Amino acid sequence: DPTRRYHELKKHGLHFIGMGVSGGEEGALNGPALMPGGDKEAYEEVAPILTAMAAKTEDGRACVSYIGPEGAGHYVKMVHNGMEYAIMQEISEVYDIMRKVAHKSNKEMADIFAEWDKGDLNAYLIEIASQVLRQKDDLTDDDVIDHILNVASYKGTGNWMLEDAIKLGAPITVVAEAVLARFMSKATTREGKEVVYNGEVASDLIDNLGKAMYLAQIVAYAQGFQQLTMAAKAYDWELNYPAIAQNWEAGCIIHAKTLYHIEDAYADGKQLDNLFQDPYFAGVMEKNLPALRAVVKLAAEAGVPTPSFSAALNYLESIFNPSLPANMIQAQRDYFGAHTYYRNDREGIYHNEWYEEK
């Protein structure tokens, strides 16, 4: 819509700004993160007003900057929301493992999230997860979390991000699983039995969960920035990735310490196809990947679904893998539909006259 309006109004000599806004209730009260796109000349006119309105980082920088032409501002906001879906789903899976496998109480889990919020996992969503787990119910003597129906609603931005990812060919697997998990929450029959895990729980489970959560959170950001990179190329937008990360460092739902590292990763005009090409994030992947594997393995043994954690693991096992089995898929496509294939040892396009072994 903003892209359409941008071009329609341009015919009449009118400037147009389409601006994504994030922050919810807290942002409305204390300043949101603003993502304006559209006409740059118009943005320069209103920039002082937007700068005054926007949330400020700890070092006083306003969480607003010009995103790009046409609908770029709303696109970046859409990607923000898709990553929000992913991180919220990851937190819910950690919560599920802690309560069903580690048998932690709500208070114990709240304390764990609060402790994580002091370190690398410092993030608004981690902070509020701790607070949610401490909230007492007004209608019973229980914690309110235990009486909230297991149905997660959605307004559509995660769906939209996934739709455009399919159009672009962007492999945003964690975001996709987070969107589908919300669908699943509405579609499940709830006829099964509760998971009861009485197996052995390693003493390092909570530590592994923290490391796995940090790595999975980074995968969510990496997939979001990968889609932004692909969209910029497809739609001929020049996006300022450090500014986008800085825009999200305060006032919005996904603000987190990780964004400062993302800002550094893209600083000085650095071009990355994938966030894990940056040395800091490559180091986190190498260090924390065993923990993510261990968590997914334990959850599978216990019968606890981990769609986003499993997707994060599979993404990391795939994205830098030089020998994925896609050659089998392409061979079958050529067999039944003469779709041709490329070779790994010479140039050109090839097709086989396949035959059945007798």
N, C-alpha and C positions, 0 to 999 in steps of 0.2 A: 504493500500500500504506500509506504513513504517513497519508494522508488517511482511508482506511478505518479504520485502527486508532485514529486520533485520535477519530473519531466513535463507534466501537464502545466504546472504553474510557470515553468521557465519559458514556455511559449508566450506567456502574457507578461513577461518581464518581472515576475514576482519571485522573490527568494523564499525558500522553504527549508525548515529544519525539522527533522524527525529525531526525537531523543528518547533513548532507552533510560529508564530510571529503576534503580534497585535500592532496597533498604528496608522495605516493610514499615512497620509501625515506628521502629527506632529511627529509621532514616527520615521519616516524615517529621519526627520531633527534633532530631539532632543533626540532620543533614544527610542526604542520600548520595550514592554514587551516580553520576550522570554520564550518559553516553550519547552526545549529540552528533548527528550526521546530517548530510544535506549540503546546503550552500555554504562554503567556507566564509565568504564575505559576510553573510548574515550572522554566522557564528561569531565572527570578530566583533560585531556590533553588540551582541548580548553576552559576550564572554565575561565581562565584569559582574553582571548579575548572576550568572551561573556559578562563577567562582565563589561569590559570597554565599550562595545557597548550599554549595556542595559540602559533603563531609571532608574533614581534614585528617591527614595522616598524623602520626606522632611527631613528625618533624615539620608539620605545618603546611604540607602541600595539599592543594585542593584536589579532590577526586573527580576531576572533570578535564577533558581535553577533546579537541576535535578528532572524531573517529575517521571520517572519510565521506565520500560523496554519496548521493542517492540514499538508499536505505541502510547504509553501513552501521549507523548508530543502533538501529533496532536489531540488526543482524547480530551485532556484538552482544547486545542484551539477551537475545535469544540463546546464544551460545553460553552466556553466563548462567542462564536458567537450566540448560541441559547439564552443565557441570554440577549445578546445585542438586539436581535429581540424583546424579551419580554419587556424590559425597554423602547425601542423606541415606541412600540405599546402603552404602558401605557401612555407615554408622549403625544402621539397623541390623546388619548382619553381625557386626561385632557384639552388639547388645544381645542378639539371639544366641551366639556361641557362649558368651559369658554366663547367661542365665541357664541355658540348657546343658551345657557341657561342663563349665567350671562351677556351676551351681552358686553363683554369686547373688547376693541380695541386691535390691535396688540401691540401698545406701552404699554398699561396697562398689557397685558399678559406678555410681555417681562420683565416688572418691577417685576411682581409676580414671574416669574421663577428666576430672578436675586436675589430676596430676599430669596427664598427657597435655593438657592445655597450657602447662607451664613450659613445655619444651618445644621440639620440632613440630608437634601437632597443634600448636597454638592456632586456634581458629574459632570463629563465631559459632559454627555449627557444633564443634566439640564442646564449647562452653555451654551452649544451651542444652545439649544432650545431658550434661551433668545436672543442670537445673531442673530439667523435665523429670529426671529420675528421683529428685528430692521432693517434688510437689505432692502435698497431701490432698486427699479427696475431700470435697465439701459435703458429699452425700453419704460417705462411709468412713470407716476408720482406716481404710487402706490408702495406698499411694494411687494417685489418679491414673498413672500409666497402666495399671493393672485392670482398669475398667474402660479403657479406650478401645473401641471396636477395631479389629485388624483390617481396616479398609483405608487405603491411601488414595485421596482424590488428586486431581490434576486439572490445570487450566489450559494446557495445550502447547506451551512453549517447548517442552521436551519432545513432544511429538513432531513439532515443526522442525526442530533441529535435526531429528532423525530423518525426516522426509528429505531435507536438503542434503544431508550426508549421503543418502542413497543416490540422489541426483549427481552429487560430486564424486562419489566413490570413496568417501572418507570412512576409514575403519573405526568408527567411534563405538566400539563394542560394549564398553562399560556403561556409557550413556544409554545405549539401546537396551541393555539388560535392566537398567534402572527404570526406564519407561515401561518395559514389559512387566516388571515386577509390580508396578502399580495396577496394570491391567489384571495381573494374576490375583492381586488382593481382592479385586471385585469379582473375579470369575471362579475362584476356588469353591468347591462344594462344602468344605469344612467337615467332611465325613470321616476323616482319618483319626488316628490315635495321636495323642501328644507324644513328642519325642522324649524318651526317658533314657539318658545315657549314664551308665554305671561303669564305664570303662576307665582305664587309667588316664589321668590328666597330668601331663608333664609339668614340672615346677616352673618351666619357662614359658608357659602358655600365655600369660598376660603380657610378658615382654614381647613374645612373638606377635601377639595381636596388635600391640602398639606399632611394631616395625612394619607389619603387614598393612595396617591401616595407613601409615604414612606413605608407603610405596603405592598403594592403591589410590590414595588421594592424589598423588602426583600423576598417576596414569590418567585420572579424570581430567586434570588440567592439561596434560600433554595432548589428549585426544581433542579437547576443545581448541587448543591453539593449532593443532594440525588441521582441523576443519577451517579455522580462520585463514590459515595460510593457503589452503586450497580454494576457498571462496574468493580471496583477494585476487588470485590468479584468474579464476573463472569469470569474475565480474569486473575485472580491471580496476580494483580498488588498491590504493596505497595505504595500508594499515600500519600504524605505529604501535608495534607490539609491546615495547617497554611502557608506553603511555597507557595502553589498555590494562596491563598488569597493575600499574600504579593507580589507575582509576578504581581498582577493586580492593585496594589495600585498607580501605576504611569505608564505613557506611553501608556496605552491601552485604548480602547474605553469605557469599563465599569468601569474605575477607579472611585472610590467613597469613601467617608468617611465610608460608611457601611462596607467596606472590612476590616478595622481595627478591627471592632467589630467581624467580622467573624474569623479573625486571632486569636483573643482572645478566641473565643468560642471553637476552636479546639486546643488551646495551651496545652502543657504538655501531649500530647498523648490522649486527651479526644476523646472518640468515640461517635458520635451522629448519630442516624438514620435519624434525622430531625433537621434542624437548630433551629427550634422553641422549642426544648428541652433545649436550653441554656437559662439561666435566663434573660439575657438582651433582647433577641428576644421574649421570652414569655411575658415579660413586655410590649414590643411594641405592640404585638398582642392584649393583653388585653386592652391597652389604646386606640388603634387606630381602632379596629374592628368596633365600632359603627359608626365611620366616613365613613369607607368603605361601610358599609351597607346603610348609608344615601345617599352616592353618587350614588351607583348602583340603589337604589330606585328612586331617582330623575331623573336619566338618562332614566330609563324605562318609567317613567311618561311623560318625554319630547320627547320620541322617538329617543333618541340618543344612538346608539349601543356602548356597552362597553364590547367587548368580553374578553379582558384580565383582566379588573377589576372584571367582573362577575366570571371569572375562578378563580381569586385569592380568592374571597370571598367564592366560593364553595369549593375550596381546603381547606381553613382554617376551614370551617364548617364541612368538611369531615375527615380530616387527624387524628384528635383526637376524632372522634365520635365513641363511642363503640356500637352504635345501628343503623348502616347504614342498608338500606333495602335489602341488598344483599341476605338475606335468602329467599326472594320471588323469586329472579332470580334463585337461586340454586334449590328451590322447583320445579319450572317450568322445569328446565333442567332435573331433575330426573323424572318428570311426562312424558315428551315427548321423552326422550332419555335414561332413566335409567342411568344417569350420577352419581348417588349416592350423598351423602352429609355427612358432619360431624355434630355432635350434640354439643350443648353448655353445656350439663349437664353430658356427659359421653364419654369415649373413644370409638374409633372404626369408621368404615365406614358403612353407612346405605343406604337402598333403600326401598321405599314404593311401594306397589301395589296400585296405585292411582285409584280412581273410580269417576264416575260422579254422582252428586246428581240428583236424579229423582224428 
